[in-house]
Structures are given as structure tokens and as C-alpha cells.
């Protein structure tokens, strides 16, 4: 398996590292925004990941190696916002779902949208506090154990690849101890991994954007609270 990861600025290095751990997987990375440091490049080389440039990408399609129907030659993975001449075979969101499809065996709640993601994550944390939730939000990575919140990492982005980071940190925290994480609450920018695409058996509630004005009943037989 050959994989080209595009965009090292928005979590590409994390995805590259995860793909490199797969058996017989050759990983190439294209730092399209030129943000990698010399130390970053050195770490990639240590992992056997090859840094390539734009000419490598164009050569692939000029020689007609990959196509929409044939991904046996090389899999191009790029974020949804990255404007490439040819659509990628897989987005960063889809790559996260693919990489973790066999790892996460608990329910997952995905939160995305323009506004209110972090507030929604905070509310869901309280709702599921007795389920040992793992929370990824713009506030950081947090686990709740025995109804007590424990911060594992502050100041983390909500790019799709951060879901991988959050899950790996939770694995290390619990160290395979039972019960471990009971539910995942993931805030993600520009969409969600869409775990059902990878034939997961999990029940996946989604957060649906509300209209600008909704009516919320406060309690039975009472007036309603109008929210704008």
C-alpha cells in the first residue's frame, strides 16, 4: 500500500505516522504550505516517511497511475478544504475513520458546524459524565473518570487528525484498564469522519444544527422558552 498525505499543517504528520505503522505501507508526505521545520522533517525520515513536493503529485496523474476506480497504486489523502487539481481518494476526515475503525469500540458523538461546537461538547460531557467520556474540543483533550474531569492536553486543534491524538492519549491514560472510555465526544472542524462509512457497528448520534429560532419546552404545561 502506498499513501500520499497532503498538507502537514492541519494534522498531516499525525496521519502519516499512523499510516506508517501499517504493515507494508509506504508513506509519502507533501508539505503543501511549507510549514515543516527541520526537526519535523528529521522525525518523518526516522519513521521512514518520505517528503515529496508538488512535482511528485503531478507526475502521479500525468502518468495516470491512480484513478477514481483504481486505488491500488497510491492513495492520495488530503483535507476537504485543500484545492487540488484532482480530487483526493480520501479526505483527512475519512482517513481518521479508516485508521481508527478497528480501535474504537464505544459509541461516538461527532460535533461539527460553524458555531456552538465547544459549548455542545461541554453539555454532552455533563450528560455522559457517568459513562467515562473522552472529550476532544477546542479547550483540549479531557477524560472523565469517576465523575472527575482530567485534562490530558491543552491547546489542541480540532482538525480531524486530533481525534487520533485524543484516542491514543486516552489509551495511554487507561492503559487497557476496565472500564476505560465509555463514550467519545469529538469536536471536529469542517465536517466529521463519518464512522459509518467504514462499516462500524457502533450507534452514532449526530449533532444536528438548529434553526436560528427554536422553541424549547422548559417543563410540562409551562410556557416555552424561545431561543435565538
C-alpha positions in Angstrom: 0.0 0.0 0.0 1.3 3.4 -1.0 -0.1 6.6 0.6 0.5 10.3 -0.2 -0.6 12.6 2.7 -1.2 16.2 1.5 -1.0 19.1 4.0 1.3 18.8 7.0 -0.1 21.9 8.6 -3.6 20.5 9.5 -2.7 17.2 11.1 -1.0 15.5 8.2 2.0 14.5 10.2 -0.2 12.6 12.7 -1.9 10.7 9.8 1.4 10.0 8.2 2.7 8.5 11.4 -0.4 6.3 11.8 -0.3 5.0 8.2 3.4 4.2 8.6 2.6 1.8 11.4 0.5 -0.3 9.0 2.2 -3.4 7.5 3.7 -2.9 4.1 2.6 0.7 3.8 4.9 3.2 2.1 4.1 6.8 3.2 4.9 10.0 1.2 4.0 13.5 2.5 3.6 16.7 0.7 4.1 19.8 2.8 1.9 22.0 0.6 2.1 25.0 2.8 5.8 24.7 3.7 5.4 24.7 7.5 7.5 21.8 8.5 10.6 22.5 10.5 13.9 20.7 10.0 13.2 18.8 13.2 9.8 17.8 11.8 11.4 16.5 8.6 14.0 14.6 10.6 11.3 12.9 12.7 9.5 11.9 9.5 12.6 10.4 8.0 13.3 8.4 11.2 9.8 6.9 10.7 10.6 6.0 7.1 8.3 8.6 5.7 9.4 10.3 2.5 9.0 14.1 1.9 8.0 14.9 -1.7 6.9 18.0 -3.5 4.3 19.2 -6.0 6.1 17.6 -8.9 5.6 14.2 -7.3 1.8 14.8 -7.1 1.6 16.0 -10.7 3.7 13.1 -12.0 1.3 10.6 -10.5 -1.6 11.9 -12.5 0.3 12.6 -15.6 1.4 9.0 -15.7 -2.2 8.0 -14.9 -1.2 5.8 -12.0 -4.1 6.4 -9.7 -7.7 6.9 -10.7 -11.1 7.2 -9.0 -11.7 3.5 -9.6 -8.2 2.1 -9.1 -6.5 3.0 -5.8 -4.1 0.1 -5.9 -1.1 2.2 -6.9 -1.3 5.1 -4.5 -3.9 6.6 -2.2 -4.0 10.4 -2.1 -5.2 11.8 1.2 -6.0 15.5 1.5 -8.2 17.7 3.7 -11.6 18.8 2.4 -10.5 22.4 2.1 -7.4 21.7 0.0 -7.9 22.7 -3.6 -6.1 20.1 -5.7 -6.3 19.6 -9.5 -7.6 16.1 -8.9 -10.0 15.1 -6.1 -8.2 13.0 -3.4 -9.1 9.4 -2.9 -9.7 10.0 0.7 -10.1 13.1 2.9 -8.4 13.6 6.2 -11.8 13.0 7.9 -12.2 9.7 6.1 -8.6 8.8 6.9 -9.3 9.1 10.6 -12.3 6.9 10.3 -10.3 4.3 8.4 -7.4 4.4 10.8 -9.5 4.0 14.0 -12.3 1.8 12.7 -11.0 -1.2 14.5 -9.8 0.6 17.6 -12.8 2.4 19.0 -15.5 0.1 20.1 -17.6 2.5 22.1 -20.3 5.0 20.9 -19.1 8.1 19.2 -20.7 11.5 19.1 -19.4 13.8 16.4 -19.9 17.5 16.6 -19.3 19.9 13.7 -20.7 23.1 12.4 -20.0 26.8 12.4 -20.9 27.9 15.9 -21.6 26.2 19.3 -19.4 23.2 18.9 -17.4 23.6 22.1 -20.5 24.5 24.1 -22.2 21.5 22.8 -19.3 19.3 23.8 -19.3 20.8 27.3 -23.0 20.0 27.7 -22.6 16.4 26.4 -19.7 15.9 28.8 -22.1 16.6 31.7 -24.8 14.4 30.3 -22.5 11.5 29.8 -20.3 12.1 32.9 -21.1 8.7 34.4 -20.0 6.9 31.1 -16.3 7.9 31.4 -16.4 10.1 28.3 -13.4 11.1 26.3 -13.8 14.7 25.1 -11.9 16.5 22.3 -12.8 20.1 21.9 -11.1 23.4 21.2 -10.4 23.5 25.0 -8.3 20.4 24.8 -8.4 16.6 25.4 -10.2 15.5 28.6 -11.3 12.3 30.2 -13.9 12.0 32.9 -13.2 9.2 35.4 -15.4 8.5 38.4 -17.2 11.8 37.6 -13.9 13.8 37.8 -12.6 15.6 34.8 -8.9 15.1 34.0 -7.2 17.2 31.3 -4.8 15.3 29.2 -3.8 18.1 26.8 -4.5 21.8 26.5 -4.4 23.9 23.3 -5.2 21.3 20.7 -6.6 22.0 17.3 -9.8 20.4 16.2 -8.5 19.2 12.8 -9.7 15.6 12.1 -6.2 14.1 13.0 -6.6 15.4 16.6 -9.2 12.7 17.1 -6.3 10.2 16.7 -4.2 12.1 19.2 -7.1 12.2 21.7 -7.8 8.5 21.4 -4.1 7.5 21.7 -3.8 9.7 24.8 -6.9 8.0 26.3 -5.4 4.6 25.6 -2.2 5.6 27.4 -4.1 7.1 30.3 -6.3 4.0 30.9 -3.6 1.5 29.9 -6.2 -1.0 28.9 -7.8 -0.9 32.3 -11.5 -1.6 32.6 -13.9 0.1 32.1 -11.9 2.7 30.3 -13.5 5.2 27.9 -17.3 4.6 27.7 -18.2 7.2 25.1 -16.3 9.5 22.8 -17.3 13.2 22.2 -15.3 14.6 19.3 -15.5 18.2 18.1 -14.2 18.4 14.6 -13.8 21.2 12.1 -15.2 21.2 8.5 -17.1 18.0 8.9 -16.8 14.7 10.8 -15.1 11.4 10.0 -18.4 9.6 9.4 -17.6 6.3 11.0 -20.5 4.6 9.3 -18.6 4.8 6.1 -16.2 2.3 7.5 -18.9 -0.3 8.4 -18.6 0.3 12.1 -21.2 -1.4 14.2 -21.5 1.5 16.6 -24.5 3.6 17.1 -23.5 7.1 16.1 -25.7 10.0 17.2 -25.1 13.2 15.3 -25.4 16.8 16.4 -27.9 18.5 14.0 -27.7 22.3 13.5 -30.8 24.0 14.9 -32.7 26.7 13.1 -31.9 30.3 14.0 -35.0 30.3 16.2 -36.3 27.3 18.1 -38.8 26.7 20.8 -37.7 24.6 23.8 -40.2 23.4 26.4 -39.0 24.2 29.9 -41.3 21.7 31.7 -44.7 20.1 31.1 -47.6 22.5 31.0 -45.4 25.6 31.2 -44.6 28.4 28.8 -41.9 27.7 26.3 -38.5 29.3 26.2 -37.7 30.9 22.8 -34.0 30.8 21.9 -32.4 32.8 19.1 
